[in-house]
């Protein structure tokens, strides 16, 4: 029976925004099958939660079933009542509860077929409000439910609660992965709110209280977004500017050595590098989308975040170490001269391609690390702003002939990389803690600052404090070393 129900569920929309009444009854069978699984494990607590969830789900559209088919309504109401009564017995008879859940599942599938056959033709009635398709949208609808309950508006309250309950199956996995306790609380509050609205004498204070419970539970999960549009823009700007720096240096060297006719090889290599970067990004997205579900999502976020942090700190060290520019110029001149001397034009293209591809691959990994913890609109906004700024800088350098202040670029880019790496470490460890694979020792006096990747646990804070200490020491060492070089140069010229 469970396999049949799951097969039926796979034919339904991922989000029930256009779900018909018969489809909703079929989804009731899916919830009943979940209850049967809980009864098979003989877990009284889980059984009680499944009963509450069933009552909430049925309460969201039961009146519509009664209006279309009184027979289907009575059949399902009686089957659900059998589940409630069997689960309420003390001690719980797990076998009887499981039989009641399976009976409800069977009846739901049969009544779904009946409702589909007797569905009335479409009318011009006011369409139902769109169902929430993300946790922020669900929180907005919970706020609307609270406002409707506060105004004692029955129809609006029922509509808002119906949307929340019907959207919950598509969103419960994300909640359970982040906080199992929040998952339990939400299911309980949904069941109680539904029961309060179905009572003959509605207790509006109780409805408000349960809506507030939903809001308090959901809000921290919605606010847990760790990265912003600034972070998304910073990544593509840093990586893109470094790739642009290499391409511009190669083109400049060719112009100065009277080899302007060979510049097309640089552009060819850069174009191939961009294409390869896009291929890598698509492959990584396809691979991780297959495994980034439930608890795996948090584990992947944590691992990729820490990997990205390690790469960023390596790049930060390289940027500071080349701030003198001499090593940078020697690298470009030596490689370009070698390729020209051998007449190896493909070597020029390969040099540009590898520079662009390296930055593009790093960019893909960095975005993969922040994707689970950033709102889609912020991610797209950050990438869009970064691309626009990058295009403007490219035009200024390549067409207008503006010289990029390399020393300032290296210093700012190094500080930006350190900030991103610091944040990656905190959010990466926090994601592993949420997934339950890393320990978490709370710090009562430390507030959570997601903007900086700071979370109130010793396991995430101590590595960040260590990074700050190492960064301060390295900065001081670099500063003193540069001062010594400046003093030596002044002494030689005196």
ZABALO-10298 format. One record per residue (C-alpha): residue number from 1; residue in one letter; x, y, z. Coordinates in steps of 0.25 Angstrom, whole numbers. Each point is the difference from the previous one (the first is absolute). Last residue first. Layout:
// ZABALO-10298
PT  num  residu     px     py     pz
PT  NUM       A      X      Y      Z
...
This chain:
// ZABALO-10298
PT  num  residu     px     py     pz
PT  494       X    280    237     -3
PT  493       X     -5    -10    -10
PT  492       X      5    -12      7
PT  491       X     -5      4     13
PT  490       X    -13      3     -5
PT  489       X     -1    -14     -6
PT  488       X      4     -6     13
PT  487       X    -10      8      8
PT  486       X    -11     -5    -10
PT  485       X      4    -14      1
PT  484       X      0      1     15
PT  483       X    -14      6      0
PT  482       X     -5    -12    -10
PT  481       X      5    -10     10
PT  480       X     -6      7     12
PT  479       X    -14      0     -7
PT  478       X      1    -14     -5
PT  477       X      4     -5     15
PT  476       X    -12      8      5
PT  475       X    -10     -5    -10
PT  474       X      5    -14      3
PT  473       X     -1      1     15
PT  472       X    -14      7     -1
PT  471       X     -5    -12    -10
PT  470       X      6    -10     10
PT  469       X     -8      6     12
PT  468       X    -13      2     -8
PT  467       X      1    -15     -5
PT  466       X      2     -5     14
PT  465       X    -13      8      4
PT  464       X     -7     -6    -12
PT  463       X      4    -14      4
PT  462       X     -4      3     15
PT  461       X    -14      5     -4
PT  460       X     -6    -12     -8
PT  459       X      3    -11     10
PT  458       X     -2     10     12
PT  457       X    -15      2     -4
PT  456       X     -8     13     -1
PT  455       X      1      2    -16
PT  454       X      8     10     -8
PT  453       X      0     -1    -15
PT  452       X      2     15     -1
PT  451       X    -14      4     -5
PT  450       X     -5    -12      8
PT  449       X      3      7     13
PT  448       X     -6     -9     12
PT  447       X      2      6     13
PT  446       X     11     -4     10
PT  445       X     -4      0     15
PT  444       X     -6    -14      1
PT  443       X     11     -7     -8
PT  442       X     -5    -14     -4
PT  441       X      9    -12     -2
PT  440       X     -3     -7    -14
PT  439       X      6    -13     -5
PT  438       X      1     -3    -15
PT  437       X     -8    -10     -7
PT  436       X    -14      4      4
PT  435       X     -4      7    -13
PT  434       X     -2     13      7
PT  433       X     14     -1      6
PT  432       X      5     -3    -14
PT  431       X     -7     13     -5
PT  430       X      6      8     12
PT  429       X     14     -5     -4
PT  428       X     -1      4    -14
PT  427       X     -7     14      4
PT  426       X     12      3      9
PT  425       X     11     -4     -9
PT  424       X     -7      6    -13
PT  423       X     -1     13      8
PT  422       X     15      1      3
PT  421       X      3     -4    -14
PT  420       X     -9     11     -6
PT  419       X      6     10      9
PT  418       X     14     -5     -3
PT  417       X     -3      1    -15
PT  416       X     -4     14      1
PT  415       X     12      4      7
PT  414       X      9     -6    -10
PT  413       X     -8      6    -11
PT  412       X      2     14      6
PT  411       X     15     -2      1
PT  410       X      2     -6    -14
PT  409       X     -9     11     -6
PT  408       X      8     11      7
PT  407       X     13     -6     -5
PT  406       X     -6     -2    -14
PT  405       X     -5     14     -2
PT  404       X     -8     -4    -13
PT  403       X      5      9    -12
PT  402       X    -11      6     -8
PT  401       X      2     -3    -15
PT  400       X    -14      4     -4
PT  399       X     -2    -13     -7
PT  398       X      7    -11      8
PT  397       X      0      6     13
PT  396       X    -12      9      1
PT  395       X     -8    -11     -8
PT  394       X      4    -11      9
PT  393       X     -3      9     12
PT  392       X    -14      2     -5
PT  391       X     -2    -15     -3
PT  390       X      4     -3     14
PT  389       X    -10     10      6
PT  388       X    -11     -6     -8
PT  387       X      4    -14      3
PT  386       X      1      3     15
PT  385       X    -14      6      0
PT  384       X     -6    -12     -7
PT  383       X      7    -10      9
PT  382       X     -5      7     12
PT  381       X    -14      2     -5
PT  380       X     -1    -15     -4
PT  379       X      5     -4     14
PT  378       X     -9      9      7
PT  377       X    -12     -4     -8
PT  376       X      3    -14      3
PT  375       X      1      2     15
PT  374       X     14     -5      5
PT  373       X      3    -12      9
PT  372       X      0    -12     -9
PT  371       X      7      8    -11
PT  370       X     12      5      8
PT  369       X      9    -12     -2
PT  368       X     -4     -3    -14
PT  367       X      3     15     -3
PT  366       X     14     -2      5
PT  365       X      2    -13     -8
PT  364       X     -5      7    -13
PT  363       X      9     12      2
PT  362       X     12     -9      2
PT  361       X     -3     -7    -13
PT  360       X     -1     14     -7
PT  359       X     13      5      6
PT  358       X      7    -12     -4
PT  357       X     -6      0    -14
PT  356       X      3     15     -2
PT  355       X     15     -2      3
PT  354       X      1    -14     -7
PT  353       X     -7      6    -13
PT  352       X     10     12      0
PT  351       X     12     -9      1
PT  350       X     -6    -10    -10
PT  349       X     -2     11    -10
PT  348       X     14      5      1
PT  347       X      5    -15     -1
PT  346       X     -9     -2    -12
PT  345       X      9     11     -7
PT  344       X     12     -8      2
PT  343       X     10      8     -8
PT  342       X     11     -5     10
PT  341       X      5     14      3
PT  340       X    -15      4      1
PT  339       X     -3    -10     10
PT  338       X     12      2      9
PT  337       X     -2     15     -1
PT  336       X    -14     -1      5
PT  335       X      4     -9     12
PT  334       X     11      8      4
PT  333       X     -7     14     -1
PT  332       X    -13     -5      8
PT  331       X      8     -6     11
PT  330       X     10     11      1
PT  329       X    -11     10      1
PT  328       X     -6     -7     12
PT  327       X     13     -2      7
PT  326       X      3     14      0
PT  325       X    -14      5      4
PT  324       X      3      2     14
PT  323       X    -14     -4      4
PT  322       X      4    -14     -5
PT  321       X      1     -6     14
PT  320       X    -13      6      4
PT  319       X     -7     -5    -11
PT  318       X      6    -14      1
PT  317       X     -4     -1     15
PT  316       X    -14      4     -3
PT  315       X     -1    -10    -11
PT  314       X      4    -11     10
PT  313       X    -10      6     10
PT  312       X    -11     -1    -11
PT  311       X      3    -14     -3
PT  310       X     -1     -5     14
PT  309       X    -13      8      2
PT  308       X     -6     -6    -13
PT  307       X      3    -14      6
PT  306       X     -7      4     13
PT  305       X    -12      5     -7
PT  304       X     -1    -12     -9
PT  303       X      1     -9     12
PT  302       X    -11      8      8
PT  301       X    -10      2    -11
PT  300       X      2    -15     -5
PT  299       X     -3     -4     15
PT  298       X    -12      9      1
PT  297       X     -6     -5    -13
PT  296       X      3    -14      3
PT  295       X    -10      1     12
PT  294       X    -12      2     -9
PT  293       X      4      0    -15
PT  292       X     13      4     -7
PT  291       X      3    -13     -6
PT  290       X     -5      1    -14
PT  289       X      1     16      0
PT  288       X     15     -2      3
PT  287       X      4     -8    -13
PT  286       X     -9      9     -9
PT  285       X      6     13      6
PT  284       X     14     -5     -1
PT  283       X     -2     -4    -14
PT  282       X     -6     13     -4
PT  281       X     11      8      7
PT  280       X     11     -8     -6
PT  279       X     -6      2    -14
PT  278       X     -1     15      3
PT  277       X     14      1      3
PT  276       X      4     -8    -12
PT  275       X     -7     11     -8
PT  274       X      7     11      7
PT  273       X     13     -6     -2
PT  272       X     -3     -2    -15
PT  271       X     -3     14     -2
PT  270       X     13      4      8
PT  269       X      8     -9    -10
PT  268       X     -6      6    -12
PT  267       X      2     14      5
PT  266       X     14     -2      3
PT  265       X      2     -6    -14
PT  264       X     -7     12     -6
PT  263       X     12      8      6
PT  262       X     10     -5    -10
PT  261       X     -1     11    -10
PT  260       X      4     10     11
PT  259       X     14     -6      1
PT  258       X      8     13      0
PT  257       X      6     -4     14
PT  256       X     -8     11      7
PT  255       X    -13     -5     -6
PT  254       X      3    -14      4
PT  253       X      3      3     14
PT  252       X    -12      9      1
PT  251       X     -9    -12     -5
PT  250       X      6     -9     10
PT  249       X     -1      9     12
PT  248       X    -15      3     -4
PT  247       X     -3    -15      0
PT  246       X      7     -2     13
PT  245       X     -7     11      7
PT  244       X    -14     -4     -6
PT  243       X      2    -13      7
PT  242       X      3      7     13
PT  241       X    -12      9     -2
PT  240       X     -9    -11     -3
PT  239       X      4     -8     13
PT  238       X     -2     12      9
PT  237       X    -12      6     -7
PT  236       X     -7    -13     -1
PT  235       X      2     -3     15
PT  234       X     -3     14      5
PT  233       X    -13      0     -8
PT  232       X     -6    -12      7
PT  231       X      5      5     14
PT  230       X     -6     13     -2
PT  229       X    -13     -6     -4
PT  228       X      0     -7     14
PT  227       X      4    -13      6
PT  226       X     -5     -6     13
PT  225       X    -15     -2     -2
PT  224       X     -4     -5     14
PT  223       X    -11     11      1
PT  222       X    -10    -10     -6
PT  221       X      4    -11      9
PT  220       X      0     10     12
PT  219       X    -14      5     -4
PT  218       X     -7    -14     -2
PT  217       X     -1     -4     15
PT  216       X     -5     14      5
PT  215       X    -10      1    -12
PT  214       X     -6    -14      2
PT  213       X     -1      3     15
PT  212       X     -7     13     -3
PT  211       X    -10     -7     -9
PT  210       X     -3    -10     11
PT  209       X     -2     12     10
PT  208       X     -9      7    -10
PT  207       X     -8    -12     -2
PT  206       X     -2     -2     15
PT  205       X     -4     14      2
PT  204       X    -10     -2    -11
PT  203       X     -7    -11      7
PT  202       X    -10     -4    -10
PT  201       X    -13     -6      5
PT  200       X     -3    -11     -9
PT  199       X     14     -4     -1
PT  198       X      6     -1    -13
PT  197       X      9     12      1
PT  196       X      6     -5     13
PT  195       X      3    -14     -5
PT  194       X      7      6    -12
PT  193       X      9      9      9
PT  192       X      3    -12      9
PT  191       X      4     -9    -12
PT  190       X      9     11     -6
PT  189       X      6      3     14
PT  188       X      4    -15      1
PT  187       X      6     -1    -13
PT  186       X      8     13      2
PT  185       X      5     -4     13
PT  184       X      5    -14     -5
PT  183       X      7      7    -12
PT  182       X      6     11      9
PT  181       X      6    -12      9
PT  180       X      6     -6    -12
PT  179       X      7     13     -3
PT  178       X      8      2    -13
PT  177       X     -3    -13     -7
PT  176       X    -14     -1      5
PT  175       X     -3     14     -5
PT  174       X      5     -2    -14
PT  173       X     -8    -14     -1
PT  172       X    -13      7      5
PT  171       X      0      9    -12
PT  170       X     -8     -8    -11
PT  169       X     -9     -7     11
PT  168       X     -3     13      6
PT  167       X     -6      7    -12
PT  166       X    -14     -6      2
PT  165       X      0      4     15
PT  164       X      5     14     -2
PT  163       X    -10      2    -12
PT  162       X    -12     -5      9
PT  161       X      4      8     12
PT  160       X     -1     13     -9
PT  159       X    -13     -4     -6
PT  158       X     -6     -4     14
PT  157       X      5     13      6
PT  156       X     -6      8    -11
PT  155       X    -14     -7      0
PT  154       X      0      1     15
PT  153       X      4     15      2
PT  152       X      1      1     15
PT  151       X      8     13     -2
PT  150       X     12     -6      8
PT  149       X     -2    -13     -7
PT  148       X      1      7    -13
PT  147       X     13      7      4
PT  146       X      6    -13      6
PT  145       X     -3     -7    -13
PT  144       X      6     11     -8
PT  143       X     13     -1      8
PT  142       X      0    -15     -2
PT  141       X     -2      3    -15
PT  140       X     13      9      0
PT  139       X      7    -11      8
PT  138       X     -4    -10    -11
PT  137       X      6     10    -11
PT  136       X     13      1      8
PT  135       X      0    -16      1
PT  134       X     -1     -2    -15
PT  133       X    -12     -3     -9
PT  132       X    -11      5      7
PT  131       X    -14     -3     -7
PT  130       X     -6     10     -9
PT  129       X    -13      6      5
PT  128       X    -12     -8     -5
PT  127       X     -7      5    -13
PT  126       X    -12      8      1
PT  125       X    -11     -8     -7
PT  124       X     -1      1    -15
PT  123       X     -4    -15     -1
PT  122       X      7    -13     -3
PT  121       X     -9    -12     -3
PT  120       X     -4     -8     12
PT  119       X      9    -12      5
PT  118       X     -8    -13      0
PT  117       X     10     -9     -6
PT  116       X     12      7      7
PT  115       X     -8     -1     13
PT  114       X     -3    -15     -1
PT  113       X     15     -3     -3
PT  112       X      4      8     12
PT  111       X    -10     -7      8
PT  110       X      7    -13     -3
PT  109       X     14      5      3
PT  108       X     -5      6     13
PT  107       X     -7    -13      4
PT  106       X     12     -8     -1
PT  105       X      9     10      7
PT  104       X    -11      1     11
PT  103       X      0    -15      2
PT  102       X     15      0      0
PT  101       X      0     10     12
PT  100       X    -10     -8      7
PT   99       X      7    -13     -2
PT   98       X     13      7      5
PT   97       X     -8      5     13
PT   96       X     -5    -14      2
PT   95       X     14     -6     -1
PT   94       X      6     11      9
PT   93       X    -10     -3     11
PT   92       X      3     13      9
PT   91       X     -1     -3     15
PT   90       X     -9      8      1
PT   89       X     -9      3    -12
PT   88       X      1     13     -6
PT   87       X      7     -5    -13
PT   86       X    -12     -9     -3
PT   85       X    -10     11      2
PT   84       X      7     10     -9
PT   83       X      2    -11    -11
PT   82       X    -14     -4      1
PT   81       X     -5     14     -1
PT   80       X      9      2    -13
PT   79       X     -8    -12     -6
PT   78       X    -13      6      4
PT   77       X      3     13     -6
PT   76       X      5     -6    -13
PT   75       X    -13     -8     -2
PT   74       X     -9     12      4
PT   73       X      8      9     -9
PT   72       X      0     -9    -12
PT   71       X    -15     -2      1
PT   70       X     -3     15      2
PT   69       X      7      2    -13
PT   68       X      3     14     -6
PT   67       X     -4      8     12
PT   66       X      5    -10     10
PT   65       X     14     -1     -7
PT   64       X      1     16      0
PT   63       X     -3     -1     15
PT   62       X     11    -10      2
PT   61       X     10      9     -7
PT   60       X     10      6     11
PT   59       X     -6     -8     11
PT   58       X      5    -13     -6
PT   57       X     14      5      0
PT   56       X     -1      5     14
PT   55       X     -6    -13      5
PT   54       X     10     -8     -7
PT   53       X     11      8      6
PT   52       X     -5     -2     14
PT   51       X     -1    -15     -2
PT   50       X     14      0     -6
PT   49       X      4      7     13
PT   48       X     -6    -10      9
PT   47       X      6    -11     -7
PT   46       X     14      6      1
PT   45       X     -2      1     15
PT   44       X     -6    -14      1
PT   43       X     12     -7     -7
PT   42       X     -4    -14     -4
PT   41       X      9      0    -12
PT   40       X    -11     -6     -8
PT   39       X     -9     11      5
PT   38       X      9     10     -6
PT   37       X      0     -7    -13
PT   36       X    -15      0      0
PT   35       X      0     15      3
PT   34       X      9      2    -12
PT   33       X    -11     -8     -8
PT   32       X    -11      9      5
PT   31       X      8     12     -5
PT   30       X      1     -6    -14
PT   29       X    -15     -3      0
PT   28       X     -3     14      4
PT   27       X      8      4    -12
PT   26       X    -10     -8     -9
PT   25       X    -11      9      7
PT   24       X      8     12     -5
PT   23       X      1     -5    -14
PT   22       X    -15     -2      0
PT   21       X     -2     14      4
PT   20       X      9      5    -11
PT   19       X     14      5      2
PT   18       X      3     13     -7
PT   17       X      9      6     11
PT   16       X      3    -14      6
PT   15       X     15      1     -1
PT   14       X      8    -12     -6
PT   13       X    -12     -2     -9
PT   12       X     -6    -14      1
PT   11       X      5    -12     -9
PT   10       X     10     -4     11
PT    9       X    -11     -1     10
PT    8       X     -7    -11     -7
PT    7       X     13     -8      0
PT    6       X      2      3     15
PT    5       X    -14     -5      3
PT    4       X      2    -13     -8
PT    3       X     13     -3      7
PT    2       X     -7      3     13
PT    1       X    -11    -10     -3
